[in-house]
Amino acid sequence: MTGTRGTLYGVGLGPGDAELMSVKADRLIRQARHVAYFRKAGNAGRARATVAPMLAGDVQEFPMEYPVTTEIPLSDPRYNELLSAFYEDCAAHIRALVEAGEDVIVPCEGDPFFYGSFMHLFTRLKDLIPVEVIPAITGMSAAWTASGAPITWGDDVLSVVMGTLDRDQMVAAMQAADALVVMKVGRNLPKVRAALEASGKSDRAVVVQYASLPDQSVTPLSEIDGDSLPYFSIILVHGQGRRP
């Protein structure tokens, strides 16, 4: 072990378009000797794919494969048990590298502190090793930019609502807000649609898929068929507040 510890960097990649990445994020990734990234088992991972052209040829990779995603419900006690053990193992591996003097880069989709997996490493390691977080453009920012209209005006209240909430919770949150960003829609689409209808906002809802990426699309919710949306989908309701 060297006398100097390294640093763990949670590096925000932004919404997916590499040109929207910060200069600092670009520099850290290109200089990286150790890169750790989350992915679903059997998948390359969106974060890894985004940084692939930037990685040095001799970079050491540590893929962190989720033990569970949607295979069991969130309410099942095993869900938290499996994920907690997984994050503990990942944190221990990264801590050993940092304490041996190595910097470790964790590329994160969107912003590391906005509903991302990196937060689970951060809370476990922030008091044990040096940790630095590099902020980034969020997916929701790219989504409302893609929609071609401001998400808020004047005194509008903006709320971010998770599609994993139950219907009544969503309805209450939607009714209390002027503008909405609905995330984690996926297979929750029927429940989200029903909540938007109950809150009186479904007629203004638009679906943005793959914001900032080549297959980006913007579609009124009323024109969306089926009972699910791809993972990289966000539903927006634009505010209509005060303006000059």
C-alpha positions as CSV (number, residue, x, y, z in Angstrom):
1,M,0.0,0.0,0.0
2,T,1.2,3.5,-0.9
3,G,1.3,6.3,1.7
4,T,-1.2,8.3,-0.3
5,R,-4.8,7.3,-0.9
6,G,-6.6,7.8,-4.1
7,T,-10.0,9.3,-4.7
8,L,-13.3,7.9,-5.7
9,Y,-15.0,10.1,-8.4
10,G,-18.7,9.9,-9.1
11,V,-18.7,11.4,-12.6
12,G,-21.9,12.6,-14.1
13,L,-22.2,11.9,-17.8
14,G,-25.3,13.9,-18.5
15,P,-28.3,12.6,-20.5
16,G,-26.4,10.4,-23.0
17,D,-25.0,12.7,-25.7
18,A,-21.3,12.8,-25.0
19,E,-21.1,16.4,-26.2
20,L,-23.2,17.4,-23.3
21,M,-20.6,16.1,-20.8
22,S,-18.6,18.6,-18.7
23,V,-15.0,19.3,-19.5
24,K,-14.0,18.0,-16.1
25,A,-15.9,14.7,-16.6
26,D,-14.2,14.2,-20.0
27,R,-10.8,14.8,-18.5
28,L,-11.2,12.4,-15.6
29,I,-12.6,9.6,-17.8
30,R,-9.8,9.9,-20.3
31,Q,-7.2,9.8,-17.6
32,A,-8.8,6.9,-15.7
33,R,-6.8,3.8,-14.7
34,H,-9.8,2.2,-12.9
35,V,-13.4,2.5,-14.0
36,A,-16.3,1.0,-12.1
37,Y,-19.8,1.1,-13.7
38,F,-23.2,-0.3,-12.9
39,R,-25.1,-2.5,-15.4
40,K,-27.8,-5.0,-15.6
41,A,-26.5,-8.6,-15.8
42,G,-25.9,-9.5,-19.5
43,N,-25.9,-5.9,-20.7
44,A,-22.9,-3.7,-21.5
45,G,-24.5,-0.8,-19.6
46,R,-25.4,2.6,-20.9
47,A,-22.7,4.4,-18.8
48,R,-20.0,2.0,-20.2
49,A,-21.2,2.5,-23.7
50,T,-21.1,6.3,-23.4
51,V,-17.5,6.4,-22.2
52,A,-16.2,3.5,-24.3
53,P,-14.5,5.8,-27.0
54,M,-12.8,7.7,-24.2
55,L,-11.2,4.9,-22.1
56,A,-7.5,4.2,-22.2
57,G,-6.5,0.9,-23.7
58,D,-5.1,-0.4,-20.4
59,V,-7.9,0.8,-18.1
60,Q,-8.9,-1.7,-15.4
61,E,-12.7,-2.2,-15.4
62,F,-15.0,-3.3,-12.6
63,P,-18.5,-4.0,-13.8
64,M,-21.0,-3.8,-11.0
65,E,-23.9,-6.1,-12.0
66,Y,-27.2,-5.6,-10.2
67,P,-28.4,-8.9,-8.5
68,V,-32.0,-7.8,-9.2
69,T,-33.8,-5.1,-11.1
70,T,-37.5,-5.9,-11.8
71,E,-37.5,-9.7,-11.1
72,I,-39.1,-9.2,-7.7
73,P,-41.3,-6.4,-6.4
74,L,-39.9,-3.5,-4.4
75,S,-42.1,-4.5,-1.5
76,D,-40.4,-7.9,-1.2
77,P,-37.9,-7.8,1.7
78,R,-35.4,-9.7,-0.4
79,Y,-35.2,-6.8,-2.8
80,N,-33.5,-4.5,-0.3
81,E,-31.5,-7.4,1.2
82,L,-30.0,-8.3,-2.2
83,L,-29.2,-4.8,-3.2
84,S,-27.8,-3.8,0.2
85,A,-25.3,-6.8,0.1
86,F,-24.5,-5.9,-3.5
87,Y,-23.6,-2.3,-2.7
88,E,-21.6,-3.4,0.3
89,D,-19.5,-5.7,-1.8
90,C,-19.0,-3.0,-4.5
91,A,-18.0,-0.4,-1.9
92,A,-15.5,-2.8,-0.3
93,H,-13.8,-3.4,-3.7
94,I,-13.6,0.3,-4.5
95,R,-12.4,1.2,-1.0
96,A,-9.5,-1.3,-1.3
97,L,-8.4,0.3,-4.6
98,V,-8.6,3.8,-3.2
99,E,-6.7,2.9,0.0
100,A,-4.0,1.4,-2.2
101,G,-3.5,4.8,-3.8
102,E,-5.6,4.4,-6.9
103,D,-8.2,6.8,-8.3
104,V,-11.5,5.1,-9.2
105,I,-13.9,6.7,-11.7
106,V,-17.6,5.7,-11.5
107,P,-19.4,7.1,-14.6
108,C,-23.0,7.9,-13.9
109,E,-25.9,8.4,-16.2
110,G,-27.4,11.9,-15.7
111,D,-26.3,13.5,-12.4
112,P,-24.7,11.3,-9.7
113,F,-26.9,12.8,-6.9
114,F,-30.2,12.5,-8.8
115,Y,-31.8,9.1,-8.3
116,G,-28.6,7.3,-9.3
117,S,-27.0,4.2,-8.0
118,F,-23.8,6.0,-7.1
119,M,-25.5,7.5,-4.1
120,H,-25.4,4.1,-2.5
121,L,-21.6,4.0,-2.8
122,F,-21.3,7.6,-1.7
123,T,-23.2,7.0,1.6
124,R,-21.1,3.9,2.4
125,L,-17.7,5.5,1.6
126,K,-17.9,9.2,2.1
127,D,-16.5,9.0,5.7
128,L,-13.9,6.4,4.9
129,I,-12.1,7.5,1.7
130,P,-11.8,10.7,-0.3
131,V,-14.9,11.1,-2.6
132,E,-15.6,13.8,-5.2
133,V,-18.8,14.2,-7.2
134,I,-18.8,15.8,-10.6
135,P,-22.3,17.1,-11.4
136,A,-24.0,16.9,-14.8
137,I,-27.0,17.8,-16.9
138,T,-30.0,15.6,-15.8
139,G,-32.1,13.5,-18.1
140,M,-35.1,15.6,-17.2
141,S,-33.4,18.8,-18.4
142,A,-32.6,17.2,-21.7
143,A,-36.2,16.0,-21.9
144,W,-37.9,19.4,-21.5
145,T,-35.3,20.9,-23.9
146,A,-36.3,18.2,-26.4
147,S,-40.0,19.1,-25.9
148,G,-39.4,22.5,-27.3
149,A,-41.1,24.4,-24.5
150,P,-40.1,25.8,-21.1
151,I,-41.0,23.5,-18.3
152,T,-41.8,26.3,-15.9
153,W,-42.9,29.9,-15.9
154,G,-43.0,32.6,-13.2
155,D,-44.1,31.1,-9.9
156,D,-44.8,27.6,-11.2
157,V,-44.1,24.8,-8.8
158,L,-42.2,21.9,-10.4
159,S,-42.5,18.4,-8.9
160,V,-40.6,15.2,-9.8
161,V,-42.9,12.2,-9.3
162,M,-41.9,8.6,-9.4
163,G,-44.1,6.1,-11.3
164,T,-43.3,3.6,-8.6
165,L,-45.5,5.4,-6.1
166,D,-49.0,4.2,-5.6
167,R,-51.8,5.9,-7.5
168,D,-53.2,8.0,-4.7
169,Q,-49.7,9.3,-3.8
170,M,-49.1,10.3,-7.4
171,V,-52.5,12.0,-7.7
172,A,-51.8,14.1,-4.6
173,A,-48.3,15.1,-5.9
174,M,-49.6,15.9,-9.3
175,Q,-52.5,18.0,-8.1
176,A,-50.2,20.0,-5.9
177,A,-47.8,21.0,-8.7
178,D,-48.0,23.2,-11.7
179,A,-45.4,21.4,-13.8
180,L,-44.5,17.7,-13.6
181,V,-41.6,15.4,-14.5
182,V,-42.7,11.8,-14.1
183,M,-39.8,9.3,-14.0
184,K,-39.5,5.5,-13.6
185,V,-42.6,5.0,-15.8
186,G,-41.8,1.8,-17.6
187,R,-44.4,-0.8,-16.8
188,N,-46.1,1.6,-14.4
189,L,-47.5,3.5,-17.4
190,P,-51.2,2.5,-16.9
191,K,-51.0,3.6,-13.2
192,V,-49.2,6.9,-14.2
193,R,-51.8,7.5,-17.0
194,A,-54.6,7.0,-14.5
195,A,-53.1,9.3,-12.0
196,L,-52.6,12.1,-14.6
197,E,-56.2,11.7,-15.7
198,A,-57.4,11.9,-12.0
199,S,-55.3,15.0,-11.4
200,G,-56.6,16.8,-14.6
201,K,-53.2,17.0,-16.3
202,S,-53.3,14.1,-18.8
203,D,-54.3,16.4,-21.7
204,R,-51.0,18.4,-21.4
205,A,-48.7,15.3,-20.8
206,V,-46.0,14.5,-23.3
207,V,-43.7,11.5,-23.4
208,V,-40.0,12.1,-24.2
209,Q,-38.0,9.0,-25.0
210,Y,-34.2,8.8,-25.2
211,A,-33.7,12.6,-24.7
212,S,-30.5,13.9,-26.4
213,L,-29.8,10.6,-28.1
214,P,-30.2,9.8,-31.9
215,D,-33.5,7.9,-31.3
216,Q,-35.0,10.8,-29.3
217,S,-38.8,11.2,-29.7
218,V,-41.5,13.5,-28.3
219,T,-45.1,12.3,-28.3
220,P,-48.3,13.4,-26.6
221,L,-49.3,10.9,-24.0
222,S,-52.7,10.5,-25.7
223,E,-50.9,9.1,-28.8
224,I,-49.0,6.4,-26.8
225,D,-50.3,2.9,-27.1
226,G,-49.5,-0.1,-24.9
227,D,-48.9,-0.6,-21.2
228,S,-45.2,0.2,-20.9
229,L,-42.4,2.6,-22.0
230,P,-38.7,2.1,-22.5
231,Y,-36.4,2.7,-19.5
232,F,-35.2,6.1,-20.9
233,S,-38.6,7.7,-21.0
234,I,-39.9,10.7,-19.1
235,I,-43.4,12.2,-19.0
236,L,-43.7,16.0,-18.8
237,V,-46.5,18.3,-18.0
238,H,-45.4,21.9,-18.7
239,G,-46.3,24.7,-16.4
240,Q,-48.4,27.6,-17.7
241,G,-47.6,30.2,-15.0
242,R,-47.1,33.9,-14.8
243,R,-45.2,35.6,-17.6
244,P,-44.9,39.3,-18.8
